[in-house]
Structure formats: structure tokens, C-alpha cells
Amino acid sequence: MAGYERPDYWTLKAKKEGYPARSVYKLEEIVRKFALLKGMGAGRGPAILDVGAAPGSWSLWLLRQLKERGTLVAVDIQDLGIAPTDSNFSFLKGSILDEPVRARLREAGPFNLVVSDAAPATTGNRLVDQARSEELVEAVMGLALEVLAPGGALVMKIFQGGEEKRLIAELKKHFMQARAFKPEACRAESFETYLVAIGFNLIDKMKI
């Protein structure tokens, strides 16, 4: 799209601060608004999984927040555009649709926070792209239900197409809270939004 050719405020800010992509500010706003890192992991720090991490902006921002506390695991079918040397960071190249990859992530968990800015390769056909995005979100959600620790949180990008309410209803079966949220850094013409779920596996305890 022609509108994407001119660098905007967020693109220039990302370049200045050393991030590969402007999407980092979407994560920053979500984490701060929902206090996703507050108190996680207690003294040892949170364990975080970044799904679809390439080019690496989200992982880099999370590492800067951790400051050598906690752990961060990133996974993607592509290589990252960053090369962190932090001892608490590891990268797994592969698809979360592959069982061997999911098995390794289960072994690395449990995680206090799972984040995903993953998106399918777009075709230009909005209906096709929405359907592929929904399939990817469901795969990320399925993985999160396997690897999240009680009380954990989940953030996933989705292309808006009418399935958000169904997915949020499904999330509410497993989390205390779930909602859609569109960060300020999203481009005005973009039809992406984020699903945010908090309080994994605590919902039944609240009913007791």
C-alpha cells in the first residue's frame, strides 16, 4: 500500500530506539495498560513466550523490561533480525503447528505470559487473510492453553473479520478476563486488533 511507504511517527521512533519494527509500541501499550508484567514470576521474574517473534522487536523490548530477570523464549519460522546475547533468552526456529516444536515449548514452560504478533502471509483478499489469521490465532490459543502457568496472560494479534466475539467467548472459558484492544500505534487503515486475556485457569477458583 502506498500509505505504508512514508515512515510515520512510530516507524521513526522505532528506528531511533533500535527496534526492527514499529509494532513494538503496540506491545508496550498493551503491557502497560493491562499491567501484564506486574508481579509476574515474583522474585525470579516472569517466564515469557514470544510466538511469531520475527523480526524481533517484541522480544527486544521484553528483554529490556526483564533486565536479566526472568526468561524469554522466542519462536518463529523465520530468523530474527536481532541477536541478543542475554543468558535468559533463547530462540527456537520452527512452526508451532509442528508437534516437536510444541513439545519443546511445553518443556520450556510454564510461562507467565504468551504474546503473539504473528500474522499469515497476506494475499490481498481480505476474506482469505481474515480466515488465515483466525486459524493462526486458534493455533496460538491452543498452544497457550498447554504452556501457560495459572494466573498467566495471553496477547494475540488478529485481523478483524467478525470472529473476535467467538474467540473472546472461548478465551473467557479459561481466563478471568478477555477482550479486544486496538493500540494507538496500529495504522488507521489497518484491520488488525489484539485479543488480551488475563488470569488463566483462575476462573473456576473465583466461582468457589
Buried (B, 14 or more C-beta within 10 A) or exposed (E): EEEEEEEEEBBEBBEEEEBBBBBBBBBBBBBEEBEBBEEBBEEEBBBBBBBBBBBBBBBBBBBBBBEEEBBBBBBBBEEBBBEBEBEBBBBBEBEBEEEEBBEBBEEBBBBBBBBBBBBBEEEEEEEEBBBBBBEBBBBBBEBBBBBBBEBBBBBBBBBBBEBBEEBBEBBBEBBBBBBBBBBEBBBEEBBBBBBBBBBBBBBEEEEE
